[in-house]
Amino acid sequence: MGLHRRSIRLRIFVLILIPLLSLIGLYVFVASITVGDAVNEARASSLKNDTGVPVGTFEAQVDAERRVAMIYLAAPAPQFLAALDAQEAKTDQARSGMRTALTSSATMGSASDPEKQAIAA
């Protein structure tokens, strides 16, 4: 009954206001999801770039060390032992570089809690 006495201007205003508020709410919701995903994507790209090269270098050095170790085990000779010792030094250097990259402030700042625990292990 109260609706019959209200002006047409107020009725039109209410009919426009309710869908408009719904659209604004929907826009805010979608924008927050999109911005969150964009931030996560930027963080993931940064983390990948900062850690990918050192980890790849370390993996390559471990593979090379494994090959040299197999050669030494197949034919234990002083020259193969020297090559193995040299490769172990390269692997240790790559491991140090990888550890530095993984524990850097940029990497740790972008890492989630489970990633930080895995890095610390």
C-alpha positions as CSV (number, residue, x, y, z in Angstrom):
1,M,0.0,0.0,0.0
2,G,2.8,2.4,0.7
3,L,4.1,1.9,-2.8
4,H,1.0,3.5,-4.3
5,R,1.6,6.9,-2.7
6,R,5.3,7.2,-3.8
7,S,6.2,9.4,-6.7
8,I,7.0,8.0,-10.1
9,R,10.4,9.6,-9.9
10,L,11.2,7.6,-6.7
11,R,10.0,4.4,-8.3
12,I,12.2,4.9,-11.4
13,F,15.1,5.8,-9.2
14,V,14.7,2.5,-7.2
15,L,14.3,0.5,-10.4
16,I,17.6,1.9,-11.7
17,L,19.5,1.9,-8.4
18,I,19.0,-1.8,-7.5
19,P,20.5,-3.2,-10.8
20,L,23.2,-0.5,-10.8
21,L,24.3,-1.5,-7.3
22,S,24.3,-5.2,-8.4
23,L,26.4,-4.4,-11.4
24,I,28.9,-2.4,-9.3
25,G,29.2,-5.2,-6.8
26,L,29.7,-7.7,-9.6
27,Y,32.4,-5.5,-11.2
28,V,34.2,-5.1,-7.9
29,F,34.2,-8.9,-7.4
30,V,35.5,-9.6,-10.9
31,A,38.1,-6.9,-10.7
32,S,39.4,-8.3,-7.4
33,I,39.8,-11.8,-8.9
34,T,41.5,-10.5,-12.0
35,V,43.9,-8.3,-10.1
36,G,44.8,-11.1,-7.8
37,D,45.5,-13.5,-10.7
38,A,47.6,-10.8,-12.4
39,V,49.7,-10.3,-9.3
40,N,50.1,-14.1,-8.9
41,E,51.1,-14.4,-12.5
42,A,53.7,-11.7,-12.2
43,R,55.1,-13.2,-9.0
44,A,55.3,-16.6,-10.6
45,S,57.1,-15.3,-13.7
46,S,59.6,-13.5,-11.5
47,L,60.2,-16.5,-9.4
48,K,60.7,-18.7,-12.4
49,N,63.2,-16.3,-14.0
50,D,65.1,-15.8,-10.8
51,T,65.5,-19.5,-10.0
52,G,65.2,-21.3,-13.3
53,V,68.6,-20.6,-14.7
54,P,70.6,-21.5,-11.5
55,V,68.6,-24.7,-11.0
56,G,69.1,-25.7,-14.6
57,T,72.8,-25.0,-14.4
58,F,73.0,-27.2,-11.2
59,E,71.1,-30.0,-12.9
60,A,73.5,-29.9,-15.9
61,Q,76.5,-30.0,-13.7
62,V,75.1,-32.9,-11.7
63,D,74.5,-34.8,-15.0
64,A,78.0,-34.1,-16.1
65,E,79.4,-35.2,-12.8
66,R,77.4,-38.4,-13.0
67,R,78.8,-39.1,-16.5
68,V,82.4,-38.5,-15.3
69,A,81.9,-40.6,-12.2
70,M,80.6,-43.5,-14.3
71,I,83.7,-43.2,-16.6
72,Y,86.0,-43.3,-13.5
73,L,84.2,-46.3,-12.0
74,A,84.5,-48.1,-15.3
75,A,88.2,-47.4,-15.6
76,P,89.8,-46.0,-12.4
77,A,92.7,-44.0,-13.8
78,P,94.4,-40.9,-12.4
79,Q,93.2,-38.7,-15.4
80,F,89.6,-39.8,-14.8
81,L,89.9,-39.0,-11.1
82,A,91.3,-35.6,-11.9
83,A,88.4,-35.0,-14.3
84,L,85.9,-36.2,-11.6
85,D,87.5,-33.8,-9.0
86,A,87.3,-30.9,-11.4
87,Q,83.6,-31.7,-12.2
88,E,82.8,-32.0,-8.5
89,A,84.2,-28.5,-8.0
90,K,82.0,-27.2,-10.9
91,T,79.0,-28.9,-9.3
92,D,79.7,-27.4,-5.9
93,Q,80.0,-24.0,-7.5
94,A,76.7,-24.4,-9.3
95,R,75.1,-25.7,-6.1
96,S,76.3,-22.5,-4.3
97,G,74.9,-20.3,-7.0
98,M,71.6,-22.2,-6.9
99,R,71.4,-21.9,-3.1
100,T,72.1,-18.1,-3.3
101,A,69.4,-17.7,-5.9
102,L,66.9,-19.7,-3.9
103,T,67.5,-17.9,-0.6
104,S,67.7,-14.4,-2.1
105,S,65.2,-11.9,-0.8
106,A,63.4,-11.6,-4.1
107,T,62.8,-15.3,-4.3
108,M,61.9,-15.7,-0.6
109,G,59.6,-12.7,-0.9
110,S,57.7,-14.3,-3.8
111,A,57.6,-17.8,-2.4
112,S,54.6,-19.2,-0.6
113,D,55.0,-20.8,2.9
114,P,55.3,-24.4,1.5
115,E,57.9,-23.2,-1.0
116,K,59.9,-21.5,1.8
117,Q,59.8,-24.7,3.8
118,A,61.1,-26.7,0.8
119,I,63.9,-24.2,0.1
120,A,64.9,-24.3,3.8
121,A,65.1,-28.1,3.8
